[in-house]
Structures are given as C-alpha cells and as structure tokens.
Amino acid sequence: MRAIFIAVGSELLELDRIDTNSLFISRKLREKGILMDMKITVGDNLENLSWTIKNACKRAQLVIVTGGLGPTEDDITREGTANALKKKLTFKEEIVSGIRAVFQKRGIKMPDINTRQAFVIEGAEVLPNSVGTAPGQYLDEKDCKVLLLPGPPREMQPMFEDIFARKIAPLSNFLMASRSLKFAGITESETDSMIADLYRKYKNPHTTILASPGFIEIHLLGRSKKSPEENKAITDQLAEKIKTRLADYFITEKDITFEEHIIQLLSTRNLTLSIAESCTGGGLGNRITNVPGSSEVFLGGVIAYSNELKMKILGVKKGTLEKKGAVSEQTALEMATGIRRLCQSDIGVAITGIAGPGGATQGKPVGLVCLHLSSEEAEQGVQKIFTGDRQIVKIRSENCCLNLIRQYLHRYQN
C-alpha cells in the first residue's frame, strides 16, 4: 500500500509555518510497512484542493488529508473531497448536537457557523473528535481509501491512531525492519563515498543519508513480505557493515540528540564539563542545559565575546591575543584551560571563531573556527573553516565541539 499525505491551509505555505502532522503519520505508516510517496501542501483554494485529491486517489491506495475541517469559509476540505470523488454532502443533525455539547461544557454558546462541520461526504464514516469540534471522515473507495483529519495535532493524533488500527493497518502485508545510525565529523559526500559500495549491493533495505550541519543520519528501511526474521537479518547485516566502515564517526543508534548522547557518556564515566564560548554566544551551553539531568555533569560556562573578558575571566594572555589573535588555536587552548581551572571540571572546552558575515582578516576567512578540549589526560585542538551563513557556522561549531568531546571520551575513557 502506498500513501499520499495532503496538508491543507494557506498558512502552511508561509515561511514560518511547519507541518508536523506528516512526520507523525509517516512514522506510524512505516511501522506497518506503508510508505508515504508524497507530501503535498495545498492552500485554501477549492479548485486546487479538489484537483490534488482527485489525482492523489489515482496514484495511491491511501490518501490522508489534514486540516480544513473547521467551521469557517476557508475550511474547504469536506467540499473539496466531495468534488474530487463526485459525491454529495449530507447534513447530520446529530453532529451538531455533539458540537453543541462541547461548547456547553466550555460554558459558551455554540456559534451558528459551527453547523458547517456537520456536513458529511456520502458514504463516509464519521470519526468522533474527543478533543475538539471538527469530526474526521473516512471513505473506503474501490481503489483508494481517503482519510480526512483535523489539523491541530492534539485532535488529529488520537483520531488517526484509532482509525488506522481499525481499518488501515490490517490491510498491510509488508514486514518492516529499520535501523537509524548517527554520525559526526564527516560530510554527506564523504559518507556516501565511503559506504556507497556497501548499500548499492542491496535492493532491500533502502538506504537514505540525511545531512544537517555537522551531523549525518543513515536510515535503513527493510520492507518485505517474507519472514520478519529474514527481513531483520538482512537489514542488520547492512547496518553493521556501515557501522564498521564508519566506526571513527559513529555516535549512536538511540533516538536522542547529539548533546543527550554526550551527557550520557559523561554521566557513565562520572566526568564533569565546562564550556567557554565566543562566536557561538552560549549556543552550546544552551543545548547542553536543555538535556534533563545535565546538571549532574555540566558545571558551568562563560560567554567571553570580548578580548577583555577572555583575559579577565578565562586567563587568556594579552600576548596571545596580540600575536595570534582572538581566533587562533592558542587562544582556544587558553580559553579551554581557563574554563576548566575556573570551574574545576574534568573537561574544559572552548570555541572561538568568525561566524560572519563580517570579521574576516588576512589569513582568517569567515567561517574559521578554533576549538580546544583540555583535560588531565590530553589537550586536543581543532581548526575548521565552515561554510554557510552565520547561524550555520555556529551550529557546525557546536556540533564539532560535541564531536571533539565524543572523540576524547572514546579515546581516553574507555
């Protein structure tokens, strides 16, 4: 079974709006061997929506539409779906009674406009909304099943899980096996060049490489109608080959962030950390402290943006700044040793760089970042030139620093 997801709403076409429903639904579908072929966003235009649903039903066996089930004039999903399937809309008084009861519980009178939510597509099963007022609808057409769900996630998710378990999941005869591997310190192109000869030998599982600044994820998805053991075995076989090939860059398979992984490693080894940041402006410290339980290992940090603070608080030598500059390996070293001494931590790390777009000097381009880790066992420094805008350079710097900690912990603390 193949699925197409359609998100309805002109607001979703704005730059600052992100559709999250498709991520939830895609994950649930994949667990049952159903692949999402397309994700489509359609504004509040009846003609466009009808055309999209009509053509989606021609291509997929399952079409899931979220949003546009509210009471206002721009909520057109019911009408658009009815037009696409050439079906009538029928008014259901019992739905109005249910919506009115919801408003009564809230202590307010139901606006007349909410009666628009009581129109049901001919032949559809009405899906009750346990949280809001917009009921969903499920249509079992000859060649395609169509599912209409409200847009708010807290309303959509329980409704989807119920109808999915009852009517859709039992129809899938595919078995799924998946592995997700996380890596750092390697680019997307480097990753592909190192493992392409491995995964190209496999038609199943399917391999996907996802890249974000300073971070790589490899997703393996095995999909088969054979025994689950055989499907899992072949997926595991490829996963272990990739892990062996990329062992120097491997982080974890757990569904956690890079910073969560580092906190877990520090906790396991009973080590403490402190951070001195310049160009990242506290970004790394913020990520670390977003992790529950980070206070057990993270002692503190300093944002030393100016040279004066680098000298006064972290003990960076004036001569170092004058001869080497604020963005230099020596300055990063002195920042790292300074923060470790100041916080009395086992590990001190430092980041200093030129995030851009200005600040470049002769021999020191935008994107130049110097990082250092200081501990009793080792002093490790890294110098990088990162591409991208200011925000990307900062994120890459943070991930590079996390990777520096990871490398140290594996090298000296195993």
PEDA-V524934 format. One record per residue. N is the residue number from 0. RES is the residue in one letter. D_LAST is the distance of its C-alpha to the last C-alpha in whole Angstrom. Layout:
# PEDA-V524934
{{N | RES | D_LAST} {N | RES | D_LAST}}
This chain:
# PEDA-V524934
{{0 | M | 46} {1 | R | 46} {2 | A | 46} {3 | I | 47} {4 | F | 46} {5 | I | 48} {6 | A | 48} {7 | V | 51} {8 | G | 52} {9 | S | 53} {10 | E | 51} {11 | L | 48} {12 | L | 49} {13 | E | 48} {14 | L | 45} {15 | D | 44} {16 | R | 44} {17 | I | 41} {18 | D | 42} {19 | T | 39} {20 | N | 41} {21 | S | 41} {22 | L | 37} {23 | F | 37} {24 | I | 40} {25 | S | 38} {26 | R | 35} {27 | K | 37} {28 | L | 39} {29 | R | 36} {30 | E | 35} {31 | K | 39} {32 | G | 39} {33 | I | 41} {34 | L | 40} {35 | M | 42} {36 | D | 43} {37 | M | 45} {38 | K | 44} {39 | I | 47} {40 | T | 48} {41 | V | 52} {42 | G | 54} {43 | D | 57} {44 | N | 59} {45 | L | 61} {46 | E | 62} {47 | N | 59} {48 | L | 57} {49 | S | 60} {50 | W | 59} {51 | T | 55} {52 | I | 56} {53 | K | 58} {54 | N | 56} {55 | A | 53} {56 | C | 55} {57 | K | 56} {58 | R | 53} {59 | A | 50} {60 | Q | 51} {61 | L | 49} {62 | V | 50} {63 | I | 48} {64 | V | 50} {65 | T | 49} {66 | G | 51} {67 | G | 54} {68 | L | 56} {69 | G | 57} {70 | P | 60} {71 | T | 61} {72 | E | 63} {73 | D | 60} {74 | D | 58} {75 | I | 59} {76 | T | 57} {77 | R | 60} {78 | E | 62} {79 | G | 60} {80 | T | 59} {81 | A | 63} {82 | N | 64} {83 | A | 61} {84 | L | 62} {85 | K | 66} {86 | K | 66} {87 | K | 68} {88 | L | 66} {89 | T | 68} {90 | F | 68} {91 | K | 67} {92 | E | 68} {93 | E | 66} {94 | I | 63} {95 | V | 65} {96 | S | 65} {97 | G | 61} {98 | I | 61} {99 | R | 63} {100 | A | 62} {101 | V | 58} {102 | F | 60} {103 | Q | 62} {104 | K | 59} {105 | R | 58} {106 | G | 62} {107 | I | 63} {108 | K | 65} {109 | M | 64} {110 | P | 65} {111 | D | 68} {112 | I | 65} {113 | N | 63} {114 | T | 65} {115 | R | 64} {116 | Q | 61} {117 | A | 63} {118 | F | 64} {119 | V | 63} {120 | I | 63} {121 | E | 65} {122 | G | 63} {123 | A | 60} {124 | E | 58} {125 | V | 58} {126 | L | 54} {127 | P | 54} {128 | N | 52} {129 | S | 51} {130 | V | 50} {131 | G | 52} {132 | T | 56} {133 | A | 55} {134 | P | 55} {135 | G | 54} {136 | Q | 55} {137 | Y | 55} {138 | L | 57} {139 | D | 57} {140 | E | 59} {141 | K | 59} {142 | D | 57} {143 | C | 54} {144 | K | 53} {145 | V | 53} {146 | L | 51} {147 | L | 52} {148 | L | 50} {149 | P | 50} {150 | G | 48} {151 | P | 46} {152 | P | 43} {153 | R | 44} {154 | E | 47} {155 | M | 46} {156 | Q | 43} {157 | P | 44} {158 | M | 47} {159 | F | 45} {160 | E | 43} {161 | D | 46} {162 | I | 48} {163 | F | 45} {164 | A | 45} {165 | R | 49} {166 | K | 50} {167 | I | 47} {168 | A | 44} {169 | P | 46} {170 | L | 48} {171 | S | 45} {172 | N | 44} {173 | F | 41} {174 | L | 38} {175 | M | 35} {176 | A | 31} {177 | S | 28} {178 | R | 25} {179 | S | 24} {180 | L | 21} {181 | K | 20} {182 | F | 19} {183 | A | 19} {184 | G | 20} {185 | I | 22} {186 | T | 26} {187 | E | 28} {188 | S | 30} {189 | E | 27} {190 | T | 25} {191 | D | 29} {192 | S | 29} {193 | M | 26} {194 | I | 27} {195 | A | 30} {196 | D | 31} {197 | L | 29} {198 | Y | 30} {199 | R | 34} {200 | K | 34} {201 | Y | 34} {202 | K | 37} {203 | N | 35} {204 | P | 33} {205 | H | 33} {206 | T | 31} {207 | T | 31} {208 | I | 29} {209 | L | 29} {210 | A | 28} {211 | S | 28} {212 | P | 28} {213 | G | 24} {214 | F | 23} {215 | I | 24} {216 | E | 24} {217 | I | 25} {218 | H | 27} {219 | L | 28} {220 | L | 31} {221 | G | 33} {222 | R | 37} {223 | S | 39} {224 | K | 42} {225 | K | 40} {226 | S | 38} {227 | P | 35} {228 | E | 33} {229 | E | 34} {230 | N | 33} {231 | K | 30} {232 | A | 29} {233 | I | 30} {234 | T | 28} {235 | D | 25} {236 | Q | 26} {237 | L | 26} {238 | A | 23} {239 | E | 21} {240 | K | 22} {241 | I | 22} {242 | K | 18} {243 | T | 18} {244 | R | 20} {245 | L | 19} {246 | A | 15} {247 | D | 14} {248 | Y | 16} {249 | F | 15} {250 | I | 14} {251 | T | 16} {252 | E | 19} {253 | K | 19} {254 | D | 23} {255 | I | 21} {256 | T | 21} {257 | F | 19} {258 | E | 19} {259 | E | 19} {260 | H | 15} {261 | I | 14} {262 | I | 15} {263 | Q | 14} {264 | L | 10} {265 | L | 12} {266 | S | 13} {267 | T | 10} {268 | R | 9} {269 | N | 12} {270 | L | 13} {271 | T | 16} {272 | L | 17} {273 | S | 21} {274 | I | 22} {275 | A | 25} {276 | E | 27} {277 | S | 30} {278 | C | 31} {279 | T | 30} {280 | G | 32} {281 | G | 29} {282 | G | 28} {283 | L | 24} {284 | G | 25} {285 | N | 27} {286 | R | 25} {287 | I | 22} {288 | T | 25} {289 | N | 26} {290 | V | 23} {291 | P | 24} {292 | G | 22} {293 | S | 21} {294 | S | 23} {295 | E | 20} {296 | V | 18} {297 | F | 20} {298 | L | 22} {299 | G | 25} {300 | G | 26} {301 | V | 29} {302 | I | 31} {303 | A | 32} {304 | Y | 35} {305 | S | 37} {306 | N | 37} {307 | E | 38} {308 | L | 36} {309 | K | 33} {310 | M | 35} {311 | K | 36} {312 | I | 33} {313 | L | 30} {314 | G | 31} {315 | V | 32} {316 | K | 34} {317 | K | 37} {318 | G | 38} {319 | T | 34} {320 | L | 36} {321 | E | 39} {322 | K | 38} {323 | K | 35} {324 | G | 36} {325 | A | 34} {326 | V | 32} {327 | S | 30} {328 | E | 27} {329 | Q | 28} {330 | T | 29} {331 | A | 26} {332 | L | 24} {333 | E | 27} {334 | M | 26} {335 | A | 22} {336 | T | 23} {337 | G | 26} {338 | I | 24} {339 | R | 21} {340 | R | 24} {341 | L | 26} {342 | C | 24} {343 | Q | 22} {344 | S | 19} {345 | D | 15} {346 | I | 15} {347 | G | 19} {348 | V | 20} {349 | A | 23} {350 | I | 25} {351 | T | 29} {352 | G | 31} {353 | I | 34} {354 | A | 34} {355 | G | 38} {356 | P | 40} {357 | G | 42} {358 | G | 40} {359 | A | 40} {360 | T | 41} {361 | Q | 42} {362 | G | 38} {363 | K | 36} {364 | P | 37} {365 | V | 37} {366 | G | 33} {367 | L | 31} {368 | V | 28} {369 | C | 26} {370 | L | 23} {371 | H | 21} {372 | L | 17} {373 | S | 18} {374 | S | 15} {375 | E | 15} {376 | E | 13} {377 | A | 14} {378 | E | 17} {379 | Q | 17} {380 | G | 20} {381 | V | 22} {382 | Q | 25} {383 | K | 27} {384 | I | 30} {385 | F | 30} {386 | T | 33} {387 | G | 35} {388 | D | 37} {389 | R | 36} {390 | Q | 34} {391 | I | 32} {392 | V | 31} {393 | K | 30} {394 | I | 28} {395 | R | 26} {396 | S | 25} {397 | E | 24} {398 | N | 22} {399 | C | 21} {400 | C | 19} {401 | L | 17} {402 | N | 16} {403 | L | 15} {404 | I | 13} {405 | R | 11} {406 | Q | 11} {407 | Y | 10} {408 | L | 7} {409 | H | 6} {410 | R | 7} {411 | Y | 6} {412 | Q | 4} {413 | N | 0}}
